[in-house]
């Protein structure tokens, strides 16, 4: 059977180890290996002193292979090197469809390879929500993938990007779909996973793809939404690319122009409120709930009067009454520009 030699190594050497291709090509665990271990991103040999695991992450012809052996020391290190060498030269391991799709999404394919993929998917009916699910550990991802598989049909598919992230392409049923958008589907999916599996998860969505080109560029939008979502709205678990399109447009504006614009946005020119995490989170949640006081106070588990007090404080310090749409937009714009200038 495939990978029998790995089982033989484990039995004859009496060791526990894992072999993993981040692209999803291989995932092998011996029975007692600590599968909550997260492979480090750096290449080479590292030792996890806390959990006592020797890990090798190495580029081979078929991608990147990760080998982690339980234990430390020269003997364990040699076992890890031998296993890595054997797996790296295993000619039975061919690049699978997941690896090809992963490279397409990350932009690793050259024009010729991309052209081949375009021809292959020429007649494929793209109309899919793009949902990236990121977990903290391999085991969490494994459980989430089982959950996704149970709710999928033949029109859906998943691309494993690495040991913590997978992208779920969910076919949109135009005739009978309970969701109005990819964002709504992502929020419901996140709630269901948390409720049923108790898994710490972050979801990012690039919206809906309708053709091959949108499909090929969707992961880049996922990365953008995730990066800036965590900066602007760290309290959230779901990030939608459409929520950060304005930020992307403003990134093309020269820094000096953005800096000058900041001084004209606030009536009282007092930006101290943006360093108050409690007020910023309250404002974000208020805007997220369509400027609805009752909905916001309920979702934040705070009294209505507490919320009103915070909104009044924002108004007093900035001159912006974010209970009004125009002022809420200005507050959001100020926050985005501040984030862009902060990164630069």
N, C-alpha and C positions, 0 to 999 in steps of 0.2 A: 504494500500500500504506500501511497505518497507520504513522504516524511517519516517512514518507518525508521530510517537511520537516526533521526533525532530522538525517537523513543528509545532506541538501542543505546545511544550515548547516555541518556538520562539514567537508564537502568544499570548499565555496566559501570558508570562512573559515580553513581549514587548522588546525582546533583539535580537541582531544580532550576529551570531556566525558561526564558521566553524568547521567541524569535518573531520579529514583527517587521512588516513592510508598511511604513506610514501610508502608502498609497492604497493599501488594502490587499496587496498581492498575497501575503502570508500572514497568518496569525496563529502562533503555536504556543501553548502553555503546558508545562508539565503540571501534574495534579496539585502540587503544593506550592507552586510559585505564587508570590505575592502580586496578584494581578491588579492591585490598586497602584502599583508603581508607575510613575510617569517618566517616560524616556526623556533625557535631557536633549536639548536642541543642538548642542555643540557636537561637532564631529570629534572622533577620537575616543580615548578611554577615560572614563571618569568613575569615581567611586562615591556612591551615596553612603556617607558615613552614618547617617541616621538609621537607614533601613538595612545597611550592610549588603548592598547589591553592587556588583561590578557590571558596568554597562559599556557596550561598544556600539557606536553609530557610524556606519561607513557607507560610502558611495560604492556601488557595484554596477555592473553593466545594466542590470534591470531596474535600477533606481537606488533607493537607500534602504539598507537592511539594518535593523536594530537587534542586538543580542544582549540580554541581561541575565547574568548568572547569580544566583543567591549565594552570598558569601564574599569575602575579600581575601587578598593575598596573591602571591605569584601563581600558585596552582590554579586558583579560580580564574585568574587573568588569562592563563594559558588555555584553559577550557573555553573561555569566551572567544579567544582568538581562533581556535580550531573550528568552533561552531560557525563563526562568521565566515571563515574561509570556505568551509564546506557549502554553506548556503549560497555564498556569493558565486560559487562555480557550479551550482546545480542547474544544469541545462534544461531540466524539466520545467523550470520556472519561466514561463513566457509572460511578456507584458499582457495583462488582461485588459478587458474593456474599461474597467475602472481606471487603470493607470493611464490609458489613452485619453479618457475624458478628463481626468485630473490635470494632465499636462495641457489639454486644450483650455481648460478654465484658468489655469495659472499663467498661460501665455508662453509655455515652454516649447511648443511645437513651432517648427519653421514653416515657411509659406507652403512648401510642398506637402508636408504632413497635415497642415491645416486644410489644404485643398482636398486631400484624401478624405478627411473627416467630413468636410462639407458635402462631398459627393455621396458618402455613405449615408448621411442623414438628410439627403435631398428631399426625400418623400415623407420624412417624419413630420407628423402633425404637432408642431410646437404650440402649446397653449397651456403653460404650466406656471404655477406659483413657484418662486425660488426661495427656499427656506434653509438657512444654514444653522445647524445645531451644534453648539460648542459645550463640551462637558469638561470636568476637571481631571478625570482619570479614564484609562482604557476601559475598565470594567463598566463605568457609567455609560460610556459611548456604546459598548456592546449591548447593554440593556435597553438603551434608547433606540438602537437600531432594530432590536426585536419588536419594540413597541411600534415603530414606524412600519415595519414589515407587516404586522398584523392588521394595520389600517389601510394598506396600499392595495392597488389592483394592478393589472398588467400595463396600464398607461402611465403609472408612476415609476420613478426610479431614484436611486440614491448614488451619489458619488462620494467616496471616502477621501477626504483631503489629507488628513494626518490622523495621529492617534487620538486627537481630541475634537476634531471637527469633521462633520459630514454635511453634504448639501442634499436636501430633499427636493426633488422636482415633482410637484403634485399636480396632476392633470386637472384643469378647470372644467367642470361640468356645466356648460352654459344653460342647459335645460333644467337642471335640478341641483343647484349649488346653494348651500345655506350661507355662504360667505360672500361678502361684497367686494373683498379685496384680499391681496396676499397678506397685508398687515393684520386684518381681522382674523384670518386663518392662523397666522403666526401666534397671535395673542391667545386664541383658544387652545392651540396646540401646546403652548407653554404652560397654561393653566392645567390642562389635562395631565401632562407629564409630571408636573410637580405634585399634583393631587394623588395620582395613582402610583407613582414610582418614588416619590420623595427624592428626586434627583436635582442637584444644583445645576441649572442649565441657563445658557444665554442663547437667544435666537435673533438672527439678523435676516432681513428679507430684502431682496433686490426688486420686488414687485413681480410682474408677470412677463414671461418671455413668449414671443409670438413667432420667432424665426431663428435660424441658426446663428446669425450674427449677434442677436440679443442674448442667446444662450451662451455663446463663447465669451461675451464680455460681462456676464452676470456676476461672476465671482469677484471681479474688481470692485463692483458696486457693494457687494457684501462686505469686503474688507474696509471700504470707506465708511459705510454705515456703522460698522462695529467700532472702528477706531474713534470716530467723532461722537458716536452715541455714548460711549463710555466717558468721554470728556465732558460733553454737555449735559448728559442725563445719566450719571452713574448709578442712580437709584433704580433704573429700569432694568428689565430682563429681556425686553424686545426692542430691537432697533430697526427702523424702516428707512431705506435709502431715500424715499420721497421726502422724509422729514428733514433731510440735510442737503437737499438740492440747492437751497439758497446759500448755504455755506460754501458749497462747491463753486457756485457762480462768483461769490465774493472773493474766493481765493485767487481769481484771475485779476482782481483789482490791485494796483500797486499799493504797497504797504503805507507809503506816505499819504495817499488819498484816504485810506481807511483810518489812519491816525487822526487826520483832520476832521473826518466825519464824526468821530466819537464825541467831540466837544459840542456838536450841534444837536445831539440826540436827547440829552437829558436837560430838562428845564432848570434844575438846580445844580447840574454839573457835579453831582455827588455820586461817585461810583462805588462807595464803600459797601453798599448793599450787596454788590456782587461777590464780596468776600465773606458774606454771611451765608454759610451753607444752608441753614434752616430756611432763610427767606428765599434763596434761589430754588431750593427743592420745592417749596410751597408754590412759587410762581410757575415752575415747570409743570407741576401737577395740576394747577388751576387752568393753565392753557391747554394741557392735555385733555381736560374734562370740559372743554368748550366754554370756559369762563363760567361754569356752573358751581355756585357756592355749595349747594347741598350735596352734589355728587362728589366734589372735591373733599369736603369735610368727612364724608362717609368713607371714601377710599383711603384717606390719610389717618382715619381713626382719631380725629381731633374734633373738638366742639366747634360749632358754627361761629361762635363769637371769637374763638381763638384764631380761626382763619381770617375773619374780617379784621381783627387787630393787626395781623401780619400784612394784609393787603394795604391797610391804612398806613402802616409803617413804611412800606415800599413807596407809597404815594408821597409821604412826607419827606423822605430822603432823596427821591429822584424826581419828583414832580410828575410821575407817570401813574395814572389811574388804570391799572391793568384790568379792571373790570370792564373797561371800554376796549373794543377790538383794536382801534388804531394805536392806542397806547400799549396794548399787549404786543402788537407787532413791533413797535419801537423797542420795547424791552427785550424781545427775542433777538432783534437785529443787533442791539448793543452787546448782548451776551455772545452772539456768534462772532462779531468782529473782535471782541476781547479775546476769545479763544484763538482766533487766527493769529492775532498779534502776539499772543502768549507763546504759541508754538514757534513763531519766527524769532 
